[in-house]
Amino acid sequence: MATSFKLVVHHPEPVYARQAMAAAWTELDALEIRLSRFIEHGDLFRINRLAAGQSTTIHPDTARCLAIALELTAAALGAFDVAYAARRRHPTGPVVQVDCLPPQATALVDHPQLDLGAIGKGFALDCLALLLAEWEIETALLCASQSTIYALGRPPGTPGWKVILEPGQELWLADGAFSASGLAVQGTHIFDPRTGLPTAGRCRAWSQASSAAEADALSTAFMVLSEPEIREFCRPRPSVSAFVKETEASPCRCLALASQR
């Protein structure tokens, strides 16, 4: 997934905690194969080589990730789109159909060119959090690089895991996710799928959501959407918060805060 992952687990039995973390790393390796567009014979690799009308069986995790991605594409007005690379050939409409029972993907165009880079690492964190919960781990912090995190429970004696947006601006996260997107590290690399042009007028955006997949995708979408569009998106979604920053010199501004709605 072209990123590094980190797990912090609170548990009274260190040996048990290490066993749970080892299971999580094994699961992460499997997810990498399923969701990467570069690994031969993986689910996404095979989907991207389908001709229009062809189908392929995929893992249920892949089906869930794609279903979430397609749902968010529609909800975010196309500001987030895992089919962005195919939009020059197919400007509108879906390029793939995803069925969960049985899990399979059907290409609606030749070579869909799906890319889960803006949601895959968040989805992976959700899967790892679910696995740790099955191991009865109640408190953990799961990080994908420094951009997306999932907080499972809260450390003893605290309101949650502290998330610092900027010096002097922080929030506490428990049983939820947070993600950041911006231009500081990789420069101009975020494009508006609706226009094909680089995002402009914003250097950074943050999102808080109940799942890491959603937070991961929305931080990218919030780099693209206008302020009215962001507020309209967040209004019916009480678990979503949105923060934006126009320039490095300007302050981080909150456009929607979950706890205040």
C-alpha positions in Angstrom: 0.0 0.0 0.0 3.1 2.2 -0.3 2.9 3.2 3.3 4.1 2.1 6.8 1.8 0.7 9.5 2.1 0.9 13.3 0.1 -0.7 16.1 0.0 0.3 19.7 -1.8 -2.2 21.9 -2.8 -1.9 25.6 -3.2 -5.3 27.3 -2.2 -6.7 30.7 -0.5 -9.8 29.1 2.4 -8.8 26.8 2.7 -12.2 25.2 -0.9 -12.3 24.3 -0.7 -8.8 22.9 2.2 -9.8 20.7 0.3 -12.8 19.4 -2.6 -10.6 18.5 -0.4 -8.1 16.7 1.3 -10.9 14.8 -2.1 -12.1 13.6 -2.8 -8.5 12.6 0.4 -8.3 10.5 -0.5 -11.6 8.8 -3.9 -10.1 7.9 -2.3 -6.9 6.6 -0.1 -9.0 4.2 -3.2 -10.7 2.8 -5.0 -7.4 2.4 -2.0 -6.0 0.5 -2.2 -8.7 -2.0 -6.0 -8.3 -2.5 -6.1 -4.5 -2.7 -2.9 -3.6 -4.5 -3.1 -2.8 -8.3 0.5 -3.9 -8.7 0.6 -7.4 -7.3 0.0 -10.0 -9.9 -3.0 -12.4 -9.4 -4.4 -10.1 -6.6 -8.0 -9.1 -6.8 -7.5 -5.5 -8.0 -4.8 -6.5 -10.4 -7.2 -9.0 -12.1 -10.1 -6.5 -12.1 -8.0 -3.9 -13.9 -7.3 -6.4 -16.7 -10.8 -7.4 -17.4 -12.5 -6.6 -20.7 -16.0 -5.1 -20.7 -18.5 -7.7 -19.6 -16.0 -10.0 -18.0 -16.2 -10.9 -14.3 -13.8 -12.3 -11.7 -14.4 -13.8 -8.2 -12.9 -11.6 -5.5 -12.4 -11.9 -1.7 -15.3 -10.6 0.4 -12.9 -7.9 1.8 -12.2 -6.6 -1.6 -15.9 -6.5 -2.4 -16.6 -4.6 0.8 -13.8 -2.1 0.1 -15.0 -1.5 -3.4 -18.6 -1.2 -2.3 -17.6 1.5 0.3 -15.6 3.3 -2.3 -18.4 3.4 -4.9 -20.9 4.6 -2.3 -18.6 7.4 -1.2 -17.9 8.4 -4.8 -21.6 9.0 -5.2 -22.1 10.7 -1.8 -19.1 13.0 -2.3 -20.3 14.2 -5.7 -17.4 12.5 -7.5 -14.7 14.5 -5.5 -13.4 11.1 -4.5 -13.2 8.4 -7.2 -11.3 5.2 -7.3 -11.9 5.1 -11.1 -10.2 8.4 -11.6 -7.6 7.0 -14.0 -10.3 5.7 -16.3 -12.2 9.0 -16.5 -10.4 10.3 -19.5 -11.9 7.4 -21.5 -15.2 7.2 -19.6 -16.0 10.6 -18.1 -19.3 9.5 -16.4 -20.9 6.4 -15.1 -19.6 3.4 -13.2 -16.7 1.4 -14.7 -17.2 -1.7 -12.5 -20.1 -3.5 -10.9 -19.5 -5.1 -7.5 -21.6 -7.9 -6.1 -21.1 -9.2 -2.5 -23.1 -12.4 -2.7 -21.2 -14.1 -4.2 -18.3 -11.6 -4.1 -17.4 -10.8 -7.7 -16.5 -7.8 -9.8 -17.7 -7.2 -13.4 -16.0 -4.7 -15.7 -18.4 -2.3 -17.4 -15.6 -0.9 -19.5 -12.3 -2.3 -20.8 -9.6 -2.2 -18.2 -11.3 -0.2 -15.3 -7.9 1.1 -13.9 -9.2 1.1 -10.3 -6.8 2.6 -7.7 -7.6 2.1 -4.0 -4.7 4.3 -2.9 -7.0 6.9 -1.2 -9.1 4.4 0.7 -7.2 1.1 0.9 -5.0 1.9 3.9 -8.0 3.1 5.9 -10.0 0.0 5.0 -7.0 -2.1 6.1 -7.0 -0.4 9.5 -10.7 -1.2 9.9 -10.0 -4.8 9.1 -7.1 -4.9 11.7 -9.3 -3.2 14.3 -12.0 -5.9 13.8 -9.4 -8.6 14.1 -8.0 -7.2 17.3 -11.5 -6.9 18.7 -12.0 -10.6 18.0 -8.8 -11.2 20.0 -10.6 -9.2 22.8 -8.2 -6.4 22.5 -10.1 -3.4 23.8 -7.6 -0.6 23.5 -5.3 0.0 20.6 -4.1 2.7 18.2 -3.7 1.7 14.5 -1.8 4.0 12.2 -1.2 4.0 8.5 1.8 6.3 8.0 1.0 9.6 9.7 -2.1 10.3 7.7 -4.8 7.8 8.8 -5.4 6.4 12.2 -8.1 4.3 13.9 -8.5 4.5 17.7 -9.9 1.3 19.3 -11.2 2.2 22.8 -9.2 4.7 24.9 -6.2 4.4 27.1 -7.0 4.1 30.8 -7.7 7.4 32.6 -8.0 9.4 29.3 -10.9 10.7 27.2 -9.3 9.0 24.2 -6.3 9.0 22.0 -5.0 12.6 21.4 -4.9 13.7 17.8 -3.0 16.9 17.0 -4.0 18.8 13.9 -1.7 21.7 14.5 0.1 23.1 17.6 -2.6 24.2 20.0 -5.4 22.4 18.1 -6.2 18.9 19.1 -9.1 16.4 19.6 -9.6 13.1 21.4 -10.5 10.0 19.5 -12.1 6.8 20.8 -13.6 4.1 18.6 -13.3 6.1 15.5 -10.9 7.3 12.8 -9.1 10.4 11.6 -7.3 11.1 8.4 -5.3 13.9 6.8 -4.5 14.8 3.2 -2.4 17.6 1.9 0.3 18.9 -0.4 3.2 19.5 2.0 4.9 16.0 1.6 4.2 15.0 -2.0 3.5 18.4 -3.5 0.7 18.6 -6.1 -0.6 15.1 -6.3 -4.3 15.4 -5.6 -6.6 16.0 -8.6 -10.3 16.8 -8.9 -11.7 13.7 -10.6 -14.5 15.9 -12.0 -12.2 18.2 -13.9 -8.9 16.3 -14.1 -7.1 19.4 -12.7 -5.0 19.7 -9.6 -6.8 20.8 -6.5 -6.5 24.5 -5.8 -7.1 26.9 -2.9 -6.4 24.4 -0.1 -3.2 23.0 1.2 -4.6 20.5 3.8 -7.8 18.8 4.9 -8.7 16.5 7.8 -11.6 14.3 8.4 -13.0 12.4 11.3 -15.4 9.4 10.8 -16.6 6.2 12.4 -14.5 4.1 10.0 -10.9 4.6 8.8 -12.0 3.8 5.2 -14.5 6.6 5.3 -12.0 9.0 7.0 -9.3 8.1 4.5 -11.5 8.8 1.5 -13.1 11.9 2.9 -9.8 13.7 3.7 -9.1 13.5 0.0 -12.6 14.6 -1.0 -12.4 17.6 1.4 -9.3 18.7 -0.5 -11.5 19.0 -3.6 -15.0 20.0 -2.4 -16.0 23.6 -1.8 -16.9 24.7 1.7 -20.7 24.7 1.0 -20.3 21.2 -0.5 -18.4 20.0 2.6 -21.0 21.4 5.0 -23.8 19.9 3.0 -22.1 16.5 3.0 -21.5 16.6 6.7 -24.9 17.9 7.8 -26.8 14.5 7.7 -23.7 12.6 9.0 -23.3 13.2 12.7 -20.1 11.1 13.0 -18.2 13.1 10.4 -16.0 16.2 11.1 -14.2 18.3 8.6 -11.3 20.7 8.9 -9.5 22.6 6.2 -6.5 24.9 5.8 -6.0 27.2 2.8 -2.3 28.0 3.1 0.5 27.0 5.4 0.3 30.4 7.0 -3.5 30.3 7.6 -5.1 28.7 10.6 -6.9 25.3 10.5 -10.6 25.9 10.3 -13.4 23.5 11.4 -16.3 23.3 8.9 -18.2 20.6 10.7 -17.7 19.0 14.1 -19.4 15.8 15.0 -19.8 16.6 18.7 -21.6 19.9 18.0 -24.3 18.5 15.7 
